[in-house]
Amino acid sequence: MTDPLLAHATEYGRMYARSTSEQFSVPSITTVIGQQAHSLDGWFGYMGASSLAKDPELPALLGSPAKIRQAVNKAAKAAELYRDEAAQRGDRVHNYCEQVALRALGRPHRMQETREELAANGEDAFAARFDEWWELYRVEPLAPEITVWNKTVGYAGTLDLVAKINGRICLIDYKTKGTTRDGTVKPLDDKVVMQLVAGMKAEESLVDPVAGEWESWKYGDNPMLLAVAIGETEVRPQRANPEVLKHHWWKFCALKRVWEMSTNVTAAGPALLPVPPPSYPADSGSTAQSRNPMPSGNFANLVDPLHSTKLA
């Protein structure tokens, strides 16, 4: 994921501001989509077990409980380490793709540096396959890394690329993917359709982030939505099915509502409060009173504000 100038990391997820001098006010497209439940328990377990099984020091550790615990702790972090490394790799590949588009537009670019960075990490094949795809499809870039905004629903995001391919306007999202055992790029997740349709439904695009200047969105009129899986052995573009776009849009809007409710719950304050023990008359002779000589509260004073009834 790239780091757009107007994007901010917050306790509510990634959010966007209207300019560099304003506070963030709406969630990013990916933050909204992130409200969808997605369990990775099985994958985390597999990654931990696989890491431990492949540890070359494992045979030497078997006689030491302390060293085994260290190896287990190391294995427990394997999934997080893999995820972080994959995210960094994705950033490097995305940066290279952006520089290719900037060069094609005749704008300042860092294509050589980003290519060298990929090569330094053993990832040069991603760039090579991307170059082949770029030439084969004769991509004509219009706007790389363009930030968009939807005031009606309340979200913003940054699209990887708007381009023309064979005369057709395309909104493109890159996904860096690994390789399967048969040498093909791993399949894309259907959630990318939500991401693309949210971009299509934008109402404005950014002109000047410092001045906070925006213009009407020019590319939302029936573009082709392309998810492009970039791997080491191939690049595989896939088109979002036009027949299902409305359903993915409605789902995105529903997830935006979930995000709003979640932020309201977080901002409302702590969900659980301590309950003091009930107070008793000093002469009651209660065993509870003797255990609590200085009572700190009274159940009769606890009120449920939702129903305005006492809890006692």
Steps between C-alpha positions, in 0.01 A plus 500: 500500500633842409492801731286780348568847638149550638470157665544462876528197727245535782342287771202463264714374212646691209320830441525789254506879530394752238836680508834490680375769741172328595411219736414157360126451473409188297625139493698356214348250261718221641405592859132464411557166327699388804179497703414171330587205722788298363634220718863399454519266799585196289766685305660640816511152650652349187764770472605450861518122472681519166756745637574276797528187286747673264716646776850354434585525870202290609691169554747674730219660700309185591696438819446851637149611607616861519634497144186325377291779649717752317450312175123488556488875566696559181262277303198679646616819330554335162163603355542863604852506358380349171211750481730797563754381245224448242370853565846647451543303180162627379606858569819453298311350205232771512767770508663355191168482314432864584842606369439317172180703452671827594775436246243426230331833580829688470493597866784479757549141612722264696459196282865395507528532879182303566611231255834471679321478835298205373814333369675551834220304667497221243172629353612609155271240338194698609627802307590290196155342481333840550703652215391217272135554590529878456637459149266215400187694602637833373395681814451876459514653850278796583527539878722286726440497875197729483315583823121506480218606734131418541316756716161332479603173661806642674824331399819559304773291344790493258473307176811333362441609143251644255601407146380433150532150358385447144314830517304409816532688829612258773522536877782272608596352835826308533532202732841345560450125524708192566533200272315170522669160473411480132682827430199728458418814695275445802131595455358837596250554780152614393529793744700680233171557316372706794820702490466567129131586506556740790760673283259512209234658725732787600363852463825699505870454434791685654671784312714669769541338846652811659229740385229236540391541138277231353318456170203297385585133439553454126534123474187355660288467187504128419874427527638149489603390849821297489666311783856418396678218685877550473712193559851378430390269220214694343269800524132414484240776450138424584195709427231567761173347383266793414197290604609485864631852554182633662504223760862569593420871521209438737722278711765772512241755616382257769858453621538878513203506738666229711813716518292797617336294774838366610648849527196616698542211742872576542439872551219438751744384766571179688247223448543345845503686831595384849214437742571593864366272774165603649510709816330381818375685810773527762290318762377218278752258634546370147794275433545684170519828694774365720697397194439841339515755783513797261241430226570687176167493327135410498324272248186712532682789336601305189277602207460357153493816278364305202178408678514754786431228759697412809697181484437407866 
